[in-house]
Amino acid sequence: MSKKILEVNFRNTASTAELEAGIQGLIDQVANVPGLIWKIWILNEREQVAGGIYYFEDEEDARSYLEGPVFQQVKASPILSDIQVKMFDTMDGPSRSTRAPL
């Protein structure tokens, strides 16, 4: 099975401080998601867009996360909207050449 990259983006109506405070309760839960190798939390403060780049062991683990309780909490947040999810395969050779954390 090949590892998967999951890209999740959403619009947020909170300040950066409020957003960071709001995700504090999710950090340990996300860190313990089965099959998650790493996650990078991303933010474009000017455009009020945030999200994450996730690296999963396989597609099954990525889909389980999207259907599971942690992501359901994200989707239910009143400060988040327009959630967009994209799944990708990695191009391992070129990625390793550019020092990707694979």
ABEGO torsion letter per residue (X at the ends): XBBBBBBBBBBBABBAAAAAAAAAAAAAAAAABBGBABBBBBBBAAAGBBEBBBBBABAAAAAAAAABAAAAAAAABAABBGBBBBBBBBBAAAAAAAGBBX
